Amino acid sequence: MSISQRQHIRFSLDIPATIITKYGERQQTRLQQISIGGCFTGWEENIYVGDEFRMEIELPNGNYLPLWCKALYRFDDTGLGVRFLNLSQFERELISSIITHRLDEEGVPVQVDPFHTPPSFLNEHPNPRVTDIRAKADSILDKIMAPEL
């Protein structure tokens, strides 16, 4: 999924979770990235694009949040991109509390609203060129390095 398609801010956090396959197998995994709408989790051999499964994520109070999920993409030997399905507002708030708690545990001082829509950079520069970026950086550097008069 490209950044312009994202509906929620993604957080790179290490969160333990359990995947329950359609066959009832329980597999421990780690969520490497998470947002209100989905996550990127470790590699699972038995889950393919389009498969639906259940995932349980531990809440800050020690209980578990069961979520219905769908695999959207799969990178061999890397991980799965997962969408959370049919979330209620309460479940979204619980995911938000998991994210906020984990940010706090990791000492991240920035308070970010997980419900905020990420910015889209596509409309700012419809056809950015590397030479334009280099020229801008050179201009800034020239201003910094210029002798004061």
N, C-alpha and C positions, 0 to 999 in steps of 0.2 A: 504494500500500500504506500502510495507516495504521500509526502508531507501535506500536499494540498488537499488530500482526501480525508485526513484525520479530523475527527470531530472532538477529540479530547486530548489534553496534554498527556504525553507519555513520560513516565518516570523510570529511570534505570535504577532498579532496586533489586536486592537479592531476597526473595520471599519464598519460604518453603510452602509447598502445596502438595496435594494428593490428587492424582487423576484416577478416575474410575472408568474403565473402558466399557463398551457395550456388552462385554462378556463378564463383567463384574470383577475384573482384575484391578487391584489397587497398586498404583505405581507412584512412588515418591518422586517429586520433581522440584525444580527451583524456577520461580518466575524471575526472569532477567529484566523484563520491562513490563510495566503495567499502566493501564489507564482505566478510566471509568467504563470504557467500552470493550476492553479486551486486554490481552497480554501476549508476551513472547515467552515461551517456556522451553525448557530443555528438550533434547531429542527423545522422541518416543517411537520405537520401531513399529508398534501396532496401530498407530493412528495416521490416517491419510487425509488429504485434502477432501473436505466435504463431510468427514465423519463427525458425528455428534457424540458428546460424552459429558460426564459430570466431573466437576473439579471442586475440591474443598480447600479453602484458604483459611488459615488460622486468624481469628480476630484478636485484637489487643487484650480482650478479657479471657482468652483461652478457649472460647467456643470456636466452632467452625462455620464458615459461610459456604453452603452448597450452591454451586452455580451450574447452569446448563450451558454448554459451550459447543462451538463448531470450529473445526480446523479450517482456516482460510488459506494458509500456505505452509509449505514444508521445505526446509532446507536440509538436505541429507546430512546426517551426522552433526547438525548444528542445533536445530530447534523447530518449533511450530509457532506460527502466528495464529492466535485464537481470538474469536469474538465471543463475548458473553451474550447469551440469548435471553430475550424476554425478561429483562431486568425491571423490577419495580423501583420506584423512587427510594424506598427503604433500603433495598439491596445496593443501589448506587451510593447511598450515604454510608453504608457499611464498607464498601470498597474504598470510598474516600477516607474513612477512618483508618483503614489498614495502611493506605498510602501516607497519611499524615503521621500516624504512629511510627511507621518505619523511617520516615524522614527525620523525625525527632530522635529516634534511637541512633541514627547514623550521624547526628549532630549537624544536620543541614539547617543553617539559620534562616533560610528563605522560606517564607510562608507563601505557598502557591495554591491557588484554587484548582483542584482537579477537575472541576466542572467547566473551567474556562476553555473556550475554543482556541486552539493554537493559531498563531498568525500564519497567513499565507504570504509567501514572498514572490509568488508568480507575477502579480500585477505590478510590483514595484519596478522591475526591470524586465520588460518583455523579451529582450534579447541581450542579456549581459555578455560582455566579452572580457576575456582575461586581460587584454590590453587596457580596457577601461578601468579595471580594478587596479592594475599596476600604476596607471597614470594618476589615479586618485591617491594611492599610497605614496607615490613619489612627491606629489604636491604637498601632502601633509608633512612629509619628512623635510621638504625644502623649507616650509614655514618654521618648523621646529629648529632646524639647523641654521637658519638665517641669522646673521649678526644683528644685534640690537643697535639701532641708530640713535 
